[in-house]
Amino acid sequence: MRETGQEDCVRSEALKANPGETFWQIYFREEEIKVGSMLVRMVVPRALVPLLEDYLQHHRPVLLEGRPDLGALFLTDGGNPLTQQQVTDLVGRLTYKHAGRRVTPHLFRDIFAVYWLKTHPAEIVVVSKALWHKNIQTTIDRYAWAFDSSHAQARIEECLESEAQNRA
């Protein structure tokens, strides 16, 4: 994770408006994600930036304690990069402690997808991109049950009414 500017930014519109803008982004190389064969980038949500900056300034240096920095963001107490299983276990323990239910990172993805489709039923492409699915069919196969077909008819009606108003 690093702060970035115009040269490799995923927020091209923001950069067009303000070429000097900086923001935090996360990226995963092909070998670091389940699907492989694609680089994944995402912007860190604004609400998390102060927490991230505090961690980077005050806590991560303590975890490294003079050890070489291998570039991983989150570290064990011994300064080594957290493994996927360690992250899953940690998130599960913390959610159980604070919410009374164990929720894994993958379950967070499912919760987000279902929530988004129930509140924004026409935006399956948004869900597909947010979940980094290489093919939208994967998203449809896994989450179409969360989409009530009446939403499709309502959306068609909205479009038809909008077109009729534009013609009038």
C-alpha distance (Angstrom), angle and dihedral (degrees) to the residues before:
residue distance angle dihedral
M1 . . .
R2 3.74 . .
E3 3.73 143.1 .
T4 3.77 109.3 -101.6
G5 3.78 141.8 -170.7
Q6 3.77 137.6 -163.8
E7 3.80 99.6 -48.6
D8 3.82 99.2 73.5
C9 3.76 106.2 7.0
V10 3.77 127.8 144.8
R11 3.79 91.8 -157.6
S12 3.77 96.0 72.5
E13 3.79 93.9 157.2
A14 3.81 92.2 55.5
L15 3.77 89.7 47.7
K16 3.79 92.6 50.5
A17 3.79 88.7 55.3
N18 3.81 93.3 43.6
P19 3.83 114.8 14.3
G20 3.81 91.6 -171.3
E21 3.80 94.8 55.1
T22 3.78 117.2 124.9
F23 3.79 130.0 -165.4
W24 3.77 140.4 161.9
Q25 3.75 120.7 -94.4
I26 3.78 134.2 178.7
Y27 3.74 121.3 -143.7
F28 3.76 133.4 -176.1
R29 3.77 123.6 -160.0
E30 3.80 119.7 -132.6
E31 3.80 93.8 -97.3
E32 3.81 91.7 51.8
I33 3.80 98.3 62.2
K34 3.76 132.7 66.9
V35 3.79 97.7 -120.5
G36 3.80 94.9 45.5
S37 3.79 123.8 -167.8
M38 3.78 94.8 78.0
L39 3.79 137.7 77.1
V40 3.80 111.3 -129.5
R41 3.79 123.7 -153.9
M42 3.76 131.1 177.0
V43 3.75 135.7 169.5
V44 3.81 116.2 -115.9
P45 3.82 109.7 -114.9
R46 3.82 110.7 -104.9
A47 3.82 92.4 -121.3
L48 3.81 90.4 61.8
V49 3.81 97.5 48.2
P50 3.85 97.0 84.8
L51 3.82 90.5 48.8
L52 3.78 91.3 47.7
E53 3.78 93.2 48.5
D54 3.82 90.8 48.6
Y55 3.81 90.6 50.6
L56 3.81 92.0 48.3
Q57 3.78 94.2 47.0
H58 3.80 101.4 40.5
H59 3.80 113.4 14.9
R60 3.80 110.0 31.2
P61 3.85 93.0 56.4
V62 3.80 88.8 55.3
L63 3.81 90.7 52.1
L64 3.80 90.8 50.4
E65 3.84 94.1 47.2
G66 3.80 95.1 179.5
R67 3.81 94.9 -40.0
P68 3.80 117.8 131.3
D69 3.79 113.5 -86.5
L70 3.81 108.0 -120.2
G71 3.79 91.7 -172.4
A72 3.80 99.7 -109.2
L73 3.77 114.8 135.7
F74 3.79 101.2 -144.1
L75 3.77 119.8 47.5
T76 3.78 139.4 -170.9
D77 3.79 121.3 -118.1
G78 3.81 85.8 -93.0
G79 3.80 93.0 56.3
N80 3.81 96.3 -106.9
P81 3.80 123.3 130.3
L82 3.79 113.7 -91.7
T83 3.79 112.6 -111.2
Q84 3.78 121.9 -131.2
Q85 3.81 89.9 -104.3
Q86 3.81 91.9 49.9
V87 3.81 90.9 52.0
T88 3.81 90.7 48.6
D89 3.81 91.8 49.0
L90 3.81 93.0 46.0
V91 3.81 94.2 49.3
G92 3.80 89.9 45.6
R93 3.81 92.8 51.3
L94 3.81 93.4 46.0
T95 3.79 95.1 47.9
Y96 3.80 90.7 47.2
K97 3.81 91.2 49.2
H98 3.81 95.4 46.9
A99 3.81 103.5 28.6
G100 3.79 103.3 26.2
R101 3.79 92.6 -119.8
R102 3.78 131.7 83.9
V103 3.80 109.6 -121.6
T104 3.80 121.0 179.0
P105 3.81 125.6 -154.2
H106 3.80 89.7 -104.6
L107 3.80 91.4 51.9
F108 3.82 88.3 51.4
R109 3.81 86.6 58.1
D110 3.80 91.1 52.5
I111 3.80 92.0 46.6
F112 3.80 90.7 51.1
A113 3.81 93.3 47.3
V114 3.79 94.5 50.2
Y115 3.80 93.1 43.5
W116 3.80 92.7 48.9
L117 3.79 94.5 48.1
K118 3.79 92.4 47.4
T119 3.80 92.2 50.4
H120 3.83 97.4 33.4
P121 3.80 103.2 27.0
A122 3.79 96.7 171.8
E123 3.80 94.7 55.5
I124 3.79 105.4 80.7
V125 3.81 89.2 133.9
V126 3.83 89.1 60.5
V127 3.80 89.8 53.0
S128 3.79 92.0 46.4
K129 3.81 92.6 52.1
A130 3.82 93.5 42.4
L131 3.81 90.3 53.3
W132 3.82 91.3 46.1
H133 3.79 93.5 -123.9
K134 3.80 109.9 170.0
N135 3.80 90.4 -148.8
I136 3.81 126.1 37.0
Q137 3.80 88.4 -142.1
T138 3.81 88.2 71.4
T139 3.80 89.2 58.3
I140 3.79 92.5 46.1
D141 3.80 92.5 48.7
R142 3.81 93.0 50.8
Y143 3.79 103.2 36.9
A144 3.81 109.6 23.1
W145 3.81 89.5 102.3
A146 3.84 87.3 69.3
F147 3.80 90.2 59.3
D148 3.80 114.7 85.7
S149 3.80 109.5 -147.7
S150 3.80 89.7 -136.2
H151 3.81 86.3 70.2
A152 3.78 89.3 62.1
Q153 3.80 91.7 53.4
A154 3.81 91.4 46.5
R155 3.81 90.3 51.6
I156 3.81 91.6 49.7
E157 3.81 89.5 51.1
E158 3.82 90.7 50.5
C159 3.80 91.0 52.2
L160 3.80 93.5 47.1
E161 3.80 91.9 48.8
S162 3.81 91.2 47.9
E163 3.81 91.2 50.7
A164 3.80 91.3 48.4
Q165 3.83 90.7 51.2
N166 3.81 90.9 49.3
R167 3.82 90.9 52.4
A168 3.80 93.1 48.6
